[in-house]
Amino acid sequence: MLQELQRKYERRGVAVVGISADAKSATAAKFASKLNIKYPLLIDPALMTSESEEDKFGLLGLPTTFIIDRNGIIRKKVIGFTYQTEVEAFLVELLQN
C-alpha cells in the first residue's frame, strides 16, 4: 500500500519512509527483502519504548502509519492496520491544502 501511494503521488512531493523497531539491521533488511520494500527503511528500536513529549513518534503498536506534512507536523496517526483508501483520502485532502 505505501509503495503504491508513493508511486502515485511522488510527483506531488509524497515520500514514504519506513521505520523498523528491530534492533538488528539484518532482521529489518530480511523483512524488507521478503516484502520487496523499495522505500527507505530506518532502524530505531527506541521508538517502541519512548513516551516522552519530545519523541512524538512513541508507538503503542505495530504497524503504525503517520502522515506528516512538509513542515514536520503529524497530521494523522493510525495504530494498527488501515486500508489504502483511508490513507489515500486523507493524503489527497492534505495535498489540496
Backbone as XML, in Angstrom:
<?xml version="1.0"?>
<chain id="A" units="angstrom">
  <residue number="1" name="MET">
    <atom name="N" x="0.822" y="-1.187" z="0.000"/>
    <atom name="CA" x="0.000" y="0.000" z="0.000"/>
    <atom name="C" x="0.870" y="1.257" z="0.000"/>
  </residue>
  <residue number="2" name="LEU">
    <atom name="N" x="1.854" y="1.312" z="0.867"/>
    <atom name="CA" x="2.688" y="2.512" z="0.972"/>
    <atom name="C" x="3.493" y="2.754" z="-0.297"/>
  </residue>
  <residue number="3" name="GLN">
    <atom name="N" x="4.022" y="1.676" z="-0.877"/>
    <atom name="CA" x="4.778" y="1.829" z="-2.125"/>
    <atom name="C" x="3.872" y="2.352" z="-3.238"/>
  </residue>
  <residue number="4" name="GLU">
    <atom name="N" x="2.650" y="1.861" z="-3.281"/>
    <atom name="CA" x="1.703" y="2.304" z="-4.297"/>
    <atom name="C" x="1.376" y="3.786" z="-4.117"/>
  </residue>
  <residue number="5" name="LEU">
    <atom name="N" x="1.170" y="4.216" z="-2.875"/>
    <atom name="CA" x="0.877" y="5.629" z="-2.623"/>
    <atom name="C" x="2.059" y="6.508" z="-3.006"/>
  </residue>
  <residue number="6" name="GLN">
    <atom name="N" x="3.266" y="6.063" z="-2.692"/>
    <atom name="CA" x="4.441" y="6.850" z="-3.068"/>
    <atom name="C" x="4.552" y="6.951" z="-4.580"/>
  </residue>
  <residue number="7" name="ARG">
    <atom name="N" x="4.377" y="5.831" z="-5.274"/>
    <atom name="CA" x="4.462" y="5.833" z="-6.727"/>
    <atom name="C" x="3.420" y="6.776" z="-7.332"/>
  </residue>
  <residue number="8" name="LYS">
    <atom name="N" x="2.230" y="6.723" z="-6.800"/>
    <atom name="CA" x="1.125" y="7.505" z="-7.345"/>
    <atom name="C" x="1.261" y="9.007" z="-7.079"/>
  </residue>
  <residue number="9" name="TYR">
    <atom name="N" x="1.864" y="9.381" z="-5.935"/>
    <atom name="CA" x="1.894" y="10.790" z="-5.532"/>
    <atom name="C" x="3.293" y="11.390" z="-5.403"/>
  </residue>
  <residue number="10" name="GLU">
    <atom name="N" x="4.322" y="10.672" z="-5.807"/>
    <atom name="CA" x="5.679" y="11.189" z="-5.623"/>
    <atom name="C" x="5.918" y="12.491" z="-6.383"/>
  </residue>
  <residue number="11" name="ARG">
    <atom name="N" x="5.274" y="12.665" z="-7.507"/>
    <atom name="CA" x="5.443" y="13.921" z="-8.266"/>
    <atom name="C" x="4.817" y="15.110" z="-7.553"/>
  </residue>
  <residue number="12" name="ARG">
    <atom name="N" x="3.995" y="14.814" z="-6.552"/>
    <atom name="CA" x="3.381" y="15.876" z="-5.757"/>
    <atom name="C" x="4.108" y="16.056" z="-4.425"/>
  </residue>
  <residue number="13" name="GLY">
    <atom name="N" x="5.253" y="15.401" z="-4.292"/>
    <atom name="CA" x="6.089" y="15.585" z="-3.113"/>
    <atom name="C" x="5.913" y="14.557" z="-2.017"/>
  </residue>
  <residue number="14" name="VAL">
    <atom name="N" x="5.152" y="13.500" z="-2.267"/>
    <atom name="CA" x="4.936" y="12.477" z="-1.249"/>
    <atom name="C" x="6.141" y="11.542" z="-1.206"/>
  </residue>
  <residue number="15" name="ALA">
    <atom name="N" x="6.632" y="11.298" z="-0.010"/>
    <atom name="CA" x="7.730" y="10.359" z="0.201"/>
    <atom name="C" x="7.344" y="9.403" z="1.319"/>
  </residue>
  <residue number="16" name="VAL">
    <atom name="N" x="7.658" y="8.141" z="1.139"/>
    <atom name="CA" x="7.393" y="7.132" z="2.157"/>
    <atom name="C" x="8.722" y="6.730" z="2.765"/>
  </residue>
  <residue number="17" name="VAL">
    <atom name="N" x="8.758" y="6.689" z="4.089"/>
    <atom name="CA" x="9.931" y="6.224" z="4.823"/>
    <atom name="C" x="9.436" y="5.256" z="5.884"/>
  </residue>
  <residue number="18" name="GLY">
    <atom name="N" x="9.986" y="4.061" z="5.892"/>
    <atom name="CA" x="9.639" y="3.078" z="6.912"/>
    <atom name="C" x="10.598" y="3.194" z="8.078"/>
  </residue>
  <residue number="19" name="ILE">
    <atom name="N" x="10.107" y="2.874" z="9.266"/>
    <atom name="CA" x="10.959" y="2.852" z="10.451"/>
    <atom name="C" x="10.774" y="1.503" z="11.113"/>
  </residue>
  <residue number="20" name="SER">
    <atom name="N" x="11.856" y="0.773" z="11.240"/>
    <atom name="CA" x="11.813" y="-0.552" z="11.838"/>
    <atom name="C" x="12.119" y="-0.462" z="13.329"/>
  </residue>
  <residue number="21" name="ALA">
    <atom name="N" x="11.361" y="-1.212" z="14.117"/>
    <atom name="CA" x="11.613" y="-1.281" z="15.555"/>
    <atom name="C" x="12.582" y="-2.408" z="15.896"/>
  </residue>
  <residue number="22" name="ASP">
    <atom name="N" x="13.060" y="-3.126" z="14.889"/>
    <atom name="CA" x="14.031" y="-4.191" z="15.125"/>
    <atom name="C" x="15.372" y="-3.609" z="15.525"/>
  </residue>
  <residue number="23" name="ALA">
    <atom name="N" x="16.021" y="-4.239" z="16.497"/>
    <atom name="CA" x="17.324" y="-3.768" z="16.964"/>
    <atom name="C" x="18.439" y="-4.118" z="15.978"/>
  </residue>
  <residue number="24" name="LYS">
    <atom name="N" x="18.238" y="-5.142" z="15.175"/>
    <atom name="CA" x="19.278" y="-5.584" z="14.249"/>
    <atom name="C" x="18.910" y="-5.189" z="12.831"/>
  </residue>
  <residue number="25" name="SER">
    <atom name="N" x="19.823" y="-4.512" z="12.184"/>
    <atom name="CA" x="19.555" y="-4.076" z="10.810"/>
    <atom name="C" x="19.397" y="-5.270" z="9.869"/>
  </residue>
  <residue number="26" name="ALA">
    <atom name="N" x="20.057" y="-6.375" z="10.159"/>
    <atom name="CA" x="19.936" y="-7.565" z="9.307"/>
    <atom name="C" x="18.511" y="-8.109" z="9.328"/>
  </residue>
  <residue number="27" name="THR">
    <atom name="N" x="17.858" y="-8.051" z="10.484"/>
    <atom name="CA" x="16.473" y="-8.511" z="10.602"/>
    <atom name="C" x="15.555" y="-7.618" z="9.781"/>
  </residue>
  <residue number="28" name="ALA">
    <atom name="N" x="15.764" y="-6.314" z="9.887"/>
    <atom name="CA" x="14.953" y="-5.364" z="9.114"/>
    <atom name="C" x="15.197" y="-5.537" z="7.617"/>
  </residue>
  <residue number="29" name="ALA">
    <atom name="N" x="16.440" y="-5.751" z="7.237"/>
    <atom name="CA" x="16.770" y="-5.931" z="5.822"/>
    <atom name="C" x="16.121" y="-7.196" z="5.272"/>
  </residue>
  <residue number="30" name="LYS">
    <atom name="N" x="16.119" y="-8.260" z="6.062"/>
    <atom name="CA" x="15.493" y="-9.512" z="5.640"/>
    <atom name="C" x="13.989" y="-9.311" z="5.444"/>
  </residue>
  <residue number="31" name="PHE">
    <atom name="N" x="13.358" y="-8.602" z="6.372"/>
    <atom name="CA" x="11.929" y="-8.289" z="6.279"/>
    <atom name="C" x="11.641" y="-7.464" z="5.017"/>
  </residue>
  <residue number="32" name="ALA">
    <atom name="N" x="12.445" y="-6.438" z="4.792"/>
    <atom name="CA" x="12.251" y="-5.567" z="3.625"/>
    <atom name="C" x="12.437" y="-6.349" z="2.327"/>
  </residue>
  <residue number="33" name="SER">
    <atom name="N" x="13.399" y="-7.222" z="2.298"/>
    <atom name="CA" x="13.648" y="-8.038" z="1.105"/>
    <atom name="C" x="12.484" y="-8.998" z="0.854"/>
  </residue>
  <residue number="34" name="LYS">
    <atom name="N" x="12.010" y="-9.620" z="1.916"/>
    <atom name="CA" x="10.910" y="-10.584" z="1.796"/>
    <atom name="C" x="9.654" y="-9.914" z="1.243"/>
  </residue>
  <residue number="35" name="LEU">
    <atom name="N" x="9.387" y="-8.677" z="1.669"/>
    <atom name="CA" x="8.191" y="-7.951" z="1.223"/>
    <atom name="C" x="8.455" y="-7.060" z="0.017"/>
  </residue>
  <residue number="36" name="ASN">
    <atom name="N" x="9.693" y="-7.086" z="-0.489"/>
    <atom name="CA" x="10.086" y="-6.302" z="-1.658"/>
    <atom name="C" x="9.853" y="-4.802" z="-1.440"/>
  </residue>
  <residue number="37" name="ILE">
    <atom name="N" x="10.221" y="-4.330" z="-0.267"/>
    <atom name="CA" x="10.055" y="-2.913" z="0.081"/>
    <atom name="C" x="11.106" y="-2.098" z="-0.653"/>
  </residue>
  <residue number="38" name="LYS">
    <atom name="N" x="10.664" y="-1.068" z="-1.355"/>
    <atom name="CA" x="11.555" y="-0.227" z="-2.154"/>
    <atom name="C" x="11.851" y="1.129" z="-1.514"/>
  </residue>
  <residue number="39" name="TYR">
    <atom name="N" x="11.052" y="1.545" z="-0.547"/>
    <atom name="CA" x="11.279" y="2.845" z="0.086"/>
    <atom name="C" x="12.334" y="2.720" z="1.181"/>
  </residue>
  <residue number="40" name="PRO">
    <atom name="N" x="12.937" y="3.840" z="1.603"/>
    <atom name="CA" x="13.971" y="3.785" z="2.645"/>
    <atom name="C" x="13.415" y="3.213" z="3.948"/>
  </residue>
  <residue number="41" name="LEU">
    <atom name="N" x="14.213" y="2.426" z="4.619"/>
    <atom name="CA" x="13.829" y="1.811" z="5.886"/>
    <atom name="C" x="14.869" y="2.175" z="6.939"/>
  </residue>
  <residue number="42" name="LEU">
    <atom name="N" x="14.467" y="2.936" z="7.924"/>
    <atom name="CA" x="15.345" y="3.351" z="9.007"/>
    <atom name="C" x="15.208" y="2.381" z="10.174"/>
  </residue>
  <residue number="43" name="ILE">
    <atom name="N" x="16.249" y="2.276" z="10.990"/>
    <atom name="CA" x="16.249" y="1.377" z="12.137"/>
    <atom name="C" x="16.240" y="2.212" z="13.415"/>
  </residue>
  <residue number="44" name="ASP">
    <atom name="N" x="15.206" y="2.011" z="14.270"/>
    <atom name="CA" x="15.150" y="2.731" z="15.549"/>
    <atom name="C" x="14.300" y="1.970" z="16.553"/>
  </residue>
  <residue number="45" name="PRO">
    <atom name="N" x="14.891" y="0.990" z="17.275"/>
    <atom name="CA" x="14.121" y="0.205" z="18.240"/>
    <atom name="C" x="13.609" y="1.033" z="19.422"/>
  </residue>
  <residue number="46" name="ALA">
    <atom name="N" x="14.181" y="2.193" z="19.694"/>
    <atom name="CA" x="13.739" y="3.026" z="20.810"/>
    <atom name="C" x="12.328" y="3.577" z="20.596"/>
  </residue>
  <residue number="47" name="LEU">
    <atom name="N" x="11.838" y="3.553" z="19.387"/>
    <atom name="CA" x="10.503" y="4.082" z="19.104"/>
    <atom name="C" x="9.407" y="3.352" z="19.863"/>
  </residue>
  <residue number="48" name="MET">
    <atom name="N" x="9.611" y="2.090" z="20.167"/>
    <atom name="CA" x="8.575" y="1.325" z="20.849"/>
    <atom name="C" x="8.495" y="1.641" z="22.337"/>
  </residue>
  <residue number="49" name="THR">
    <atom name="N" x="9.512" y="2.226" z="22.910"/>
    <atom name="CA" x="9.511" y="2.438" z="24.349"/>
    <atom name="C" x="9.395" y="3.890" z="24.757"/>
  </residue>
  <residue number="50" name="SER">
    <atom name="N" x="9.673" y="4.813" z="23.895"/>
    <atom name="CA" x="9.677" y="6.223" z="24.254"/>
    <atom name="C" x="8.265" y="6.786" z="24.309"/>
  </residue>
  <residue number="51" name="GLU">
    <atom name="N" x="7.944" y="7.434" z="25.416"/>
    <atom name="CA" x="6.653" y="8.107" z="25.550"/>
    <atom name="C" x="6.855" y="9.571" z="25.917"/>
  </residue>
  <residue number="52" name="SER">
    <atom name="N" x="8.084" y="10.053" z="25.803"/>
    <atom name="CA" x="8.357" y="11.433" z="26.175"/>
    <atom name="C" x="7.704" y="12.391" z="25.198"/>
  </residue>
  <residue number="53" name="GLU">
    <atom name="N" x="7.396" y="13.574" z="25.659"/>
    <atom name="CA" x="6.770" y="14.597" z="24.821"/>
    <atom name="C" x="7.680" y="14.979" z="23.660"/>
  </residue>
  <residue number="54" name="GLU">
    <atom name="N" x="8.994" y="14.918" z="23.879"/>
    <atom name="CA" x="9.934" y="15.284" z="22.825"/>
    <atom name="C" x="9.924" y="14.276" z="21.686"/>
  </residue>
  <residue number="55" name="ASP">
    <atom name="N" x="9.609" y="13.027" z="22.001"/>
    <atom name="CA" x="9.595" y="11.982" z="20.972"/>
    <atom name="C" x="8.161" y="11.736" z="20.550"/>
  </residue>
  <residue number="56" name="LYS">
    <atom name="N" x="7.700" y="12.479" z="19.564"/>
    <atom name="CA" x="6.311" y="12.377" z="19.154"/>
    <atom name="C" x="6.007" y="11.106" z="18.385"/>
  </residue>
  <residue number="57" name="PHE">
    <atom name="N" x="7.003" y="10.249" z="18.162"/>
    <atom name="CA" x="6.775" y="9.011" z="17.447"/>
    <atom name="C" x="6.669" y="7.798" z="18.366"/>
  </residue>
  <residue number="58" name="GLY">
    <atom name="N" x="6.574" y="7.981" z="19.685"/>
    <atom name="CA" x="6.411" y="6.850" z="20.596"/>
    <atom name="C" x="5.248" y="5.988" z="20.127"/>
  </residue>
  <residue number="59" name="LEU">
    <atom name="N" x="5.473" y="4.695" z="19.950"/>
    <atom name="CA" x="4.472" y="3.816" z="19.355"/>
    <atom name="C" x="3.798" y="2.948" z="20.388"/>
  </residue>
  <residue number="60" name="LEU">
    <atom name="N" x="2.530" y="2.680" z="20.164"/>
    <atom name="CA" x="1.768" y="1.794" z="21.027"/>
    <atom name="C" x="1.540" y="0.437" z="20.381"/>
  </residue>
  <residue number="61" name="GLY">
    <atom name="N" x="1.770" y="0.339" z="19.088"/>
    <atom name="CA" x="1.572" y="-0.921" z="18.380"/>
    <atom name="C" x="2.119" y="-0.857" z="16.969"/>
  </residue>
  <residue number="62" name="LEU">
    <atom name="N" x="2.198" y="-2.028" z="16.366"/>
    <atom name="CA" x="2.691" y="-2.134" z="15.003"/>
    <atom name="C" x="1.635" y="-2.797" z="14.140"/>
  </residue>
  <residue number="63" name="PRO">
    <atom name="N" x="1.454" y="-2.393" z="12.950"/>
    <atom name="CA" x="2.098" y="-1.229" z="12.334"/>
    <atom name="C" x="1.443" y="0.069" z="12.796"/>
  </residue>
  <residue number="64" name="THR">
    <atom name="N" x="2.165" y="1.152" z="12.689"/>
    <atom name="CA" x="1.622" y="2.485" z="12.915"/>
    <atom name="C" x="1.961" y="3.311" z="11.686"/>
  </residue>
  <residue number="65" name="THR">
    <atom name="N" x="0.968" y="4.014" z="11.176"/>
    <atom name="CA" x="1.144" y="4.845" z="9.988"/>
    <atom name="C" x="0.992" y="6.306" z="10.373"/>
  </residue>
  <residue number="66" name="PHE">
    <atom name="N" x="1.951" y="7.122" z="9.980"/>
    <atom name="CA" x="1.902" y="8.563" z="10.208"/>
    <atom name="C" x="1.820" y="9.262" z="8.859"/>
  </residue>
  <residue number="67" name="ILE">
    <atom name="N" x="1.019" y="10.288" z="8.790"/>
    <atom name="CA" x="1.071" y="11.201" z="7.650"/>
    <atom name="C" x="1.585" y="12.511" z="8.219"/>
  </residue>
  <residue number="68" name="ILE">
    <atom name="N" x="2.742" y="12.921" z="7.710"/>
    <atom name="CA" x="3.433" y="14.103" z="8.214"/>
    <atom name="C" x="3.517" y="15.117" z="7.087"/>
  </residue>
  <residue number="69" name="ASP">
    <atom name="N" x="3.170" y="16.352" z="7.391"/>
    <atom name="CA" x="3.192" y="17.364" z="6.326"/>
    <atom name="C" x="4.607" y="17.877" z="6.076"/>
  </residue>
  <residue number="70" name="ARG">
    <atom name="N" x="4.729" y="18.786" z="5.129"/>
    <atom name="CA" x="6.049" y="19.306" z="4.742"/>
    <atom name="C" x="6.739" y="20.084" z="5.848"/>
  </residue>
  <residue number="71" name="ASN">
    <atom name="N" x="5.966" y="20.508" z="6.858"/>
    <atom name="CA" x="6.528" y="21.253" z="7.989"/>
    <atom name="C" x="6.884" y="20.343" z="9.160"/>
  </residue>
  <residue number="72" name="GLY">
    <atom name="N" x="6.745" y="19.038" z="8.972"/>
    <atom name="CA" x="7.087" y="18.076" z="10.015"/>
    <atom name="C" x="5.996" y="17.872" z="11.048"/>
  </residue>
  <residue number="73" name="ILE">
    <atom name="N" x="4.786" y="18.333" z="10.778"/>
    <atom name="CA" x="3.678" y="18.189" z="11.722"/>
    <atom name="C" x="2.920" y="16.900" z="11.405"/>
  </residue>
  <residue number="74" name="ILE">
    <atom name="N" x="2.713" y="16.089" z="12.434"/>
    <atom name="CA" x="1.943" y="14.868" z="12.263"/>
    <atom name="C" x="0.480" y="15.260" z="12.063"/>
  </residue>
  <residue number="75" name="ARG">
    <atom name="N" x="-0.062" y="14.910" z="10.906"/>
    <atom name="CA" x="-1.454" y="15.248" z="10.582"/>
    <atom name="C" x="-2.401" y="14.088" z="10.831"/>
  </residue>
  <residue number="76" name="LYS">
    <atom name="N" x="-1.875" y="12.860" z="10.822"/>
    <atom name="CA" x="-2.717" y="11.681" z="11.080"/>
    <atom name="C" x="-1.828" y="10.555" z="11.596"/>
  </residue>
  <residue number="77" name="LYS">
    <atom name="N" x="-2.346" y="9.823" z="12.577"/>
    <atom name="CA" x="-1.644" y="8.669" z="13.134"/>
    <atom name="C" x="-2.659" y="7.541" z="13.244"/>
  </residue>
  <residue number="78" name="VAL">
    <atom name="N" x="-2.341" y="6.411" z="12.615"/>
    <atom name="CA" x="-3.221" y="5.250" z="12.662"/>
    <atom name="C" x="-2.431" y="4.098" z="13.269"/>
  </residue>
  <residue number="79" name="ILE">
    <atom name="N" x="-2.923" y="3.591" z="14.398"/>
    <atom name="CA" x="-2.278" y="2.444" z="15.047"/>
    <atom name="C" x="-2.987" y="1.187" z="14.580"/>
  </residue>
  <residue number="80" name="GLY">
    <atom name="N" x="-2.202" y="0.263" z="14.029"/>
    <atom name="CA" x="-2.770" y="-0.975" z="13.505"/>
    <atom name="C" x="-3.009" y="-0.886" z="12.008"/>
  </residue>
  <residue number="81" name="PHE">
    <atom name="N" x="-3.658" y="-1.910" z="11.496"/>
    <atom name="CA" x="-3.909" y="-1.998" z="10.063"/>
    <atom name="C" x="-4.850" y="-0.887" z="9.615"/>
  </residue>
  <residue number="82" name="THR">
    <atom name="N" x="-4.621" y="-0.380" z="8.423"/>
    <atom name="CA" x="-5.527" y="0.587" z="7.811"/>
    <atom name="C" x="-5.639" y="0.280" z="6.328"/>
  </residue>
  <residue number="83" name="TYR">
    <atom name="N" x="-6.726" y="0.694" z="5.745"/>
    <atom name="CA" x="-6.952" y="0.470" z="4.319"/>
    <atom name="C" x="-6.312" y="1.584" z="3.497"/>
  </residue>
  <residue number="84" name="GLN">
    <atom name="N" x="-5.837" y="1.236" z="2.325"/>
    <atom name="CA" x="-5.218" y="2.217" z="1.433"/>
    <atom name="C" x="-6.188" y="3.356" z="1.140"/>
  </residue>
  <residue number="85" name="THR">
    <atom name="N" x="-7.448" y="3.051" z="0.974"/>
    <atom name="CA" x="-8.431" y="4.095" z="0.649"/>
    <atom name="C" x="-8.522" y="5.138" z="1.756"/>
  </residue>
  <residue number="86" name="GLU">
    <atom name="N" x="-8.409" y="4.710" z="3.007"/>
    <atom name="CA" x="-8.467" y="5.653" z="4.132"/>
    <atom name="C" x="-7.247" y="6.570" z="4.129"/>
  </residue>
  <residue number="87" name="VAL">
    <atom name="N" x="-6.082" y="5.994" z="3.973"/>
    <atom name="CA" x="-4.850" y="6.782" z="3.969"/>
    <atom name="C" x="-4.827" y="7.702" z="2.754"/>
  </residue>
  <residue number="88" name="GLU">
    <atom name="N" x="-5.208" y="7.168" z="1.602"/>
    <atom name="CA" x="-5.173" y="7.958" z="0.374"/>
    <atom name="C" x="-6.154" y="9.125" z="0.427"/>
  </residue>
  <residue number="89" name="ALA">
    <atom name="N" x="-7.334" y="8.923" z="0.978"/>
    <atom name="CA" x="-8.315" y="10.009" z="1.077"/>
    <atom name="C" x="-7.766" y="11.152" z="1.920"/>
  </residue>
  <residue number="90" name="PHE">
    <atom name="N" x="-7.145" y="10.822" z="3.033"/>
    <atom name="CA" x="-6.568" y="11.860" z="3.886"/>
    <atom name="C" x="-5.398" y="12.533" z="3.189"/>
  </residue>
  <residue number="91" name="LEU">
    <atom name="N" x="-4.579" y="11.748" z="2.528"/>
    <atom name="CA" x="-3.412" y="12.290" z="1.813"/>
    <atom name="C" x="-3.840" y="13.255" z="0.718"/>
  </residue>
  <residue number="92" name="VAL">
    <atom name="N" x="-4.829" y="12.890" z="-0.052"/>
    <atom name="CA" x="-5.319" y="13.756" z="-1.131"/>
    <atom name="C" x="-5.854" y="15.064" z="-0.549"/>
  </residue>
  <residue number="93" name="GLU">
    <atom name="N" x="-6.583" y="14.963" z="0.550"/>
    <atom name="CA" x="-7.102" y="16.174" z="1.197"/>
    <atom name="C" x="-5.950" y="17.066" z="1.658"/>
  </residue>
  <residue number="94" name="LEU">
    <atom name="N" x="-4.936" y="16.492" z="2.233"/>
    <atom name="CA" x="-3.776" y="17.264" z="2.699"/>
    <atom name="C" x="-3.032" y="17.894" z="1.529"/>
  </residue>
  <residue number="95" name="LEU">
    <atom name="N" x="-2.906" y="17.206" z="0.422"/>
    <atom name="CA" x="-2.204" y="17.735" z="-0.747"/>
    <atom name="C" x="-2.964" y="18.909" z="-1.381"/>
  </residue>
  <residue number="96" name="GLN">
    <atom name="N" x="-4.258" y="18.988" z="-1.155"/>
    <atom name="CA" x="-5.052" y="20.080" z="-1.710"/>
    <atom name="C" x="-4.910" y="21.367" z="-0.910"/>
  </residue>
  <residue number="97" name="ASN">
    <atom name="N" x="-4.471" y="21.257" z="0.311"/>
    <atom name="CA" x="-4.312" y="22.452" z="1.164"/>
    <atom name="C" x="-2.981" y="23.106" z="0.981"/>
  </residue>
</chain>
